[in-house]
Amino acid sequence: MTVLEPGPAMGFFTIELAWLVGSEGRVVAIDVQPKMLQALRERASRAGLAERIETRLADQDRLGTEDLAGKVDFALAFAMVHELPDQQRFFEEVLATLKPGAKLLVAEPRMHVNAAKLEGTKRLAEKAGFRVVGEPKVRWSRTVLLERA
């Protein structure tokens, strides 16, 4: 299994995802902050998971995931979509990485994203080619589970 995690910061979820994908899987963690990626690599190494996690430095305006086209089984965008200057482009880039039927979970912090903002995010995701398949409960978050059609 291949998981894409844009905006992992220090890898709070990345480490757990690496356990879940197993020894044959990988997590591709992409961030714009080199310091966060370095901290993530150090945490992964201490956890014995460095071989399952690939870190990448993103450009300010794009993920740089062309080589992952159609190869990703699941993507997690946790508390980061609301910070993006171009959410539409983000959704288009993530969609291109996903296999048909693969899912993207977007979870945004309630304190930063109200219900109306999340509805706008959903519309942009649908415009990019996703369909909404659920709204799982995640503490302190507003969520939407999206699927590549």
MONOR-V842673 format. One record per residue. N is the residue number from 1. RES is the residue in one small letter. PSI is psi in radians with two decimals (999 if undefined). BURIAL is # if it has 9 or more other C-alpha atoms within 8 Angstrom, else .. D_LAST is the distance of its C-alpha to the last C-alpha in Angstrom with 1 decimal. Layout:
N,RES,PSI,BURIAL,D_LAST
N,RES,PSI,BURIAL,D_LAST
This chain:
1,m,2.43,.,19.0
2,t,2.21,#,18.3
3,v,2.39,#,17.8
4,l,2.24,#,17.7
5,e,1.64,#,19.9
6,p,2.47,#,20.7
7,g,0.84,#,23.9
8,p,-0.23,#,25.3
9,a,-2.23,#,28.9
10,m,0.04,#,31.3
11,g,0.53,#,28.6
12,f,-0.81,.,29.1
13,f,-0.45,.,25.6
14,t,-0.78,#,25.6
15,i,-0.80,#,28.5
16,e,-0.71,.,27.0
17,l,-0.69,#,23.6
18,a,-0.65,#,25.9
19,w,-0.74,.,27.6
20,l,-0.62,.,24.4
21,v,-0.30,#,23.0
22,g,3.13,#,26.4
23,s,-0.37,.,28.7
24,e,-0.17,.,26.3
25,g,3.11,#,23.4
26,r,2.68,#,23.3
27,v,2.20,#,22.4
28,v,1.92,#,22.1
29,a,2.16,#,23.7
30,i,2.22,#,23.8
31,d,2.80,#,26.3
32,v,-0.11,#,28.5
33,q,1.91,.,31.6
34,p,-0.64,.,33.4
35,k,-0.66,.,35.5
36,m,-0.71,#,32.6
37,l,-0.66,#,31.3
38,q,-0.77,.,34.9
39,a,-0.69,#,35.2
40,l,-0.78,#,32.0
41,r,-0.71,#,33.3
42,e,-0.76,.,36.6
43,r,-0.73,#,35.0
44,a,-0.71,#,32.9
45,s,-0.80,#,36.1
46,r,-0.58,.,38.1
47,a,-0.07,.,35.6
48,g,0.47,.,35.6
49,l,0.19,#,31.9
50,a,-0.60,#,32.3
51,e,-0.25,.,31.2
52,r,-0.18,#,27.7
53,i,2.14,#,27.1
54,e,2.17,#,26.7
55,t,2.48,#,27.5
56,r,2.47,#,26.8
57,l,2.14,#,28.3
58,a,2.74,#,26.0
59,d,2.89,.,27.2
60,q,-0.50,.,27.7
61,d,0.12,.,25.0
62,r,2.68,#,22.4
63,l,-0.57,#,21.2
64,g,0.88,.,22.1
65,t,0.39,.,19.3
66,e,-0.62,.,19.1
67,d,-0.20,.,20.4
68,l,0.15,#,17.5
69,a,2.09,#,14.8
70,g,0.30,#,12.3
71,k,-0.14,#,14.8
72,v,2.33,#,14.0
73,d,-0.53,#,13.2
74,f,2.54,#,13.5
75,a,2.53,#,14.6
76,l,2.14,#,17.2
77,a,1.67,#,18.4
78,f,2.05,#,21.5
79,a,0.74,#,23.8
80,m,-0.41,#,23.1
81,v,-0.67,#,20.5
82,h,-0.30,#,23.3
83,e,-0.13,.,25.6
84,l,2.42,.,23.5
85,p,-0.43,.,25.0
86,d,1.45,.,21.7
87,q,-0.64,#,18.8
88,q,-0.84,#,16.6
89,r,-0.71,.,17.4
90,f,-0.88,#,16.8
91,f,-0.66,#,13.2
92,e,-0.74,#,12.7
93,e,-0.77,#,14.6
94,v,-0.77,#,12.9
95,l,-0.75,#,9.4
96,a,-0.46,#,11.3
97,t,-0.40,#,12.8
98,l,2.52,#,10.0
99,k,2.74,#,9.4
100,p,2.32,.,6.3
101,g,-0.14,.,6.0
102,a,2.78,#,8.4
103,k,2.70,#,9.5
104,l,2.18,#,11.6
105,l,2.12,#,14.6
106,v,2.15,#,16.5
107,a,2.16,#,20.0
108,e,2.52,#,22.6
109,p,2.29,#,26.3
110,r,-0.58,#,27.6
111,m,-0.30,.,30.7
112,h,-0.43,.,28.8
113,v,1.98,#,25.8
114,n,3.06,#,26.5
115,a,-0.68,.,24.3
116,a,-0.71,.,24.2
117,k,-0.69,.,23.2
118,l,-0.63,#,20.3
119,e,-0.69,.,19.1
120,g,-0.69,.,19.4
121,t,-0.76,#,17.3
122,k,-0.76,#,14.5
123,r,-0.73,.,14.8
124,l,-0.70,#,14.7
125,a,-0.75,#,11.6
126,e,-0.68,#,9.9
127,k,-0.59,.,11.8
128,a,-0.32,#,10.5
129,g,0.08,#,6.9
130,f,2.80,#,6.1
131,r,2.50,#,6.5
132,v,2.23,#,9.8
133,v,-0.07,.,10.4
134,g,2.99,.,14.0
135,e,1.31,.,17.0
136,p,2.66,.,19.0
137,k,2.15,.,22.7
138,v,2.15,.,23.9
139,r,2.35,.,27.6
140,w,0.33,.,28.4
141,s,2.74,#,24.8
142,r,2.31,#,22.3
143,t,2.76,#,18.8
144,v,2.32,#,15.2
145,l,2.14,#,12.6
146,l,2.62,#,9.2
147,e,2.47,#,6.0
148,r,2.18,#,3.8
149,a,999,.,0.0
